[in-house]
Amino acid sequence: MTDTTTNAPAAAEHGPVPLPPSAARLLVAVGAVGTIASAFLSWTWTSDFPGDLTVYGYPAGLQILALVGGVLTLLFGLTLWDVKWLRWLNPANSTSPVLLTALSAFAVCWFTGIAITVDLGGLVNLDPGAFVAMAASALPVVGALALPHPAPGTGLRGYLTKPQLPAPGKSSPLTERIVITVGVALALVTFTYGIGIDNDASETFIGYLLLLVFAAWGLMHTGLVDRFATTAAHHKGFASALAFVAAVIFPFTQSDDHNANVGVNILIFATVALGLNIVVGLTGLLDLGYVAFLGVGAYAAALVSGSEYSRFSGVHFPFWAAALTGMAASLVFGVLIGAPTLRLRGDYLAIVTLGFGEIFRITVNNLDGTSGPNITRGPNGITQIPDLNIFGFNLGESHDILGFSLGRFANYLFLMLIVTAIVVLVFTRASDSRIGRSWIAIREDETAATAMGINGFRVKLIAFALGASLAGLAGSVMAHVNYSVNPQPYQFAGAAPPNSAFLLAAVVLGGMGTVSGPLLGASVLYLVPEKLQFLQNYELFAFGVALIVLMRFRPEGIIANRRRQLEFHETGQLDVPAQATLSDDPAVTKAGA
């Protein structure tokens, strides 16, 4: 008897909701349109709720986020109808991006309805628009769950499994540059909106996070994020220049100098995280006391910057000299700490660096003239550090540029952009150099790298010293931005960055070994405590939960290094071609039989 069995893939199954596919697609589209329409209705009768959701015909606050979620759901829903000009949005014609974008609108609408009920005291405070939004946003979720199952036999988890994507087609360099420009513009708009949310409007920021998480998750399932990263890597110089231009534009979009202050602190935090990325991401050394190098640079710059409370009050270096002093001090401490300890590995090295961080904090706390020499003024710190004056340009004063009034923090933001660009340049040049390849070899297998002739101790010491000096440079600017330095921020863990735990988390969550990963991780970890101040006593708990969730679903980080991504996932789960094996060769298979 002839065996007629074939290896054809199993047909897709219907989801848990018993609806025909045509009805499911219609339900997604109708629900998305209803969600969009609800954003133009009143959701509550009082303006006491953040965002003023009482106006008809003019979305505001959380209504804008629901509108964006509805538009995304409609666009991905239309891909199921095989709309020609939307095929690029969902090349695998998968269900998971539709479900995830539908969940983004659903989460925003239902969170808003629950928040209004809880904050204002009852369902009576909901206007018809809120009920329309909650009902309409639920329809696309039901419709997506009724669509043919993308991974038969895996249950609901199959809807969240990344599909096998077709190979991307070739594009012209001009098209790729346009794609990069659009992507950077969208990133600027998204970041500007998030940072512009008032600190008192925590409900709006939570809705912003819900929309961002589910929408980004959906875009990752389409493969657009990976392909954008690949395209940007092909045009690295253009993408970097465009990102720098977007950062320069940011202060001109803000009417409140406080937002520029948040931007400055994010850049300081991100710059230090990039320095730590050399130690952790490239070299694979677990450093739990890295924030001490930031403190060394800040204190060194504060001592020579003309503060009347400095031990050397008569000394007033220009900024470039103060910055070099901070870098040199951190470099020296990096060598002094690294030389006797870098022969250790793993947990032992982590414990030593943790001890160094605590020793630094305790030491500067005791150099107050009572417990020790009067150098740092102990808990009082060094205060009244004067503003920088660079080429006659006083960064502490407001200036009018192109009709825009830029305040003190906007001036420091431009300075930190230059510092960040220098750190990014150093990081990329070092990682692509011979020493950078040695760092990666040490990270992958130190024993094998040493056997191949790499001097492991010297290579690790260079990484430690370079990372420390970059942290010192950021600390020099931070001392002037904050007008003072004191021992309090330089600890292993605390409620808000910078501290060693948050710095390490920014690198791990953002993506180890990448440039944009720590920048994104630092932005998220600084913005969340800044905007969600009601979590003041539970920030570390929320941070731990978020860390666990992300490590479960995206262990390689938000922006993954390709090598690390392949380590965490099977080839079929990624937008990369599978590697051929000997068993795939018919001649070999026949010979083996």
Beta strands, then each sheet from edge to edge (+ up, - down):
strand 1: 389-390
strand 2: 393-394
strand 3: 399-401
strand 4: 404-406
sheet 1: 1+ 2-
sheet 2: 3+ 4-
end
